[in-house]
Structure formats: C-alpha cells, structure tokens
Amino acid sequence: MAYKLDILSIETSTHNVKRFKISKPNNYNFISGQATNVAINKPEWQDKKRAFTITSLTDDHSL
C-alpha cells in the first residue's frame, strides 16, 4: 500500500544520518524499529525507493 505523507521536519544527526519527521496515516500499524520503503513524490524520484527505519512509538502522532 502506498501513502502520500508530509515532511514535518528534517534534522541532521551526523554527517551521514538525517532524521525525518513525517505525518502518520490514519490506522497505520507498525512495530518500532521496523523498516519501510520511502520515495519522494517527484517524477525523477518516484522510482527511487530507499529503506528507512521507523523510530517512533506506535501511539505517536507522527513517524
């Protein structure tokens, strides 16, 4: 299933790690630490999915 979500904030953790805070879809179920594939909704990026690890808690309002 695909979702279109909003990026709420971006933080640089280290020189090669960024933290993205994104909106959470209604009724989205996951396990903390689970990975998901993400792509940017622009024509040149839509087919370039990357794995991201979810670090939020299941009852948080964002991912």
C-alpha positions in Angstrom: 0.0 0.0 0.0 1.3 3.5 -0.8 0.7 6.7 1.2 1.5 10.3 0.4 2.7 12.0 3.5 4.0 15.4 4.5 7.6 16.0 5.8 7.2 17.9 9.1 10.9 18.4 9.9 14.4 17.3 8.9 17.3 17.2 11.3 20.9 16.2 10.7 22.1 13.7 13.3 25.6 13.0 11.9 27.4 13.7 8.6 25.6 10.7 7.0 22.4 10.4 9.0 19.3 12.5 8.8 16.1 12.3 10.8 12.8 12.9 9.0 9.6 13.6 11.0 6.6 12.8 8.7 2.9 12.8 9.1 1.4 9.4 10.1 -1.5 8.0 8.1 -4.7 7.1 10.0 -4.8 3.5 11.2 -1.1 2.9 10.2 0.2 -0.1 12.1 3.9 -0.8 12.6 6.4 -2.1 15.1 9.1 0.3 16.3 12.4 -0.5 14.6 10.6 -1.8 11.5 11.9 -0.6 8.1 9.7 0.8 5.3 10.5 1.9 1.8 10.2 5.6 1.0 10.3 7.6 -2.2 9.9 11.3 -2.9 6.8 12.3 -4.8 8.6 14.0 -7.8 8.8 12.4 -11.3 12.5 12.0 -11.1 12.5 10.4 -7.7 9.3 8.3 -7.5 11.0 5.1 -8.6 14.0 5.5 -6.3 12.8 3.9 -3.1 15.0 3.8 0.0 14.7 1.9 3.2 14.0 3.9 6.4 13.7 2.7 9.9 10.7 3.8 12.0 11.9 5.0 15.4 8.7 6.5 16.8 6.3 4.8 19.2 3.2 3.2 17.8 0.9 5.7 19.6 2.9 8.8 18.4 1.0 11.1 16.1 3.9 11.3 13.5 6.6 8.9 12.2 
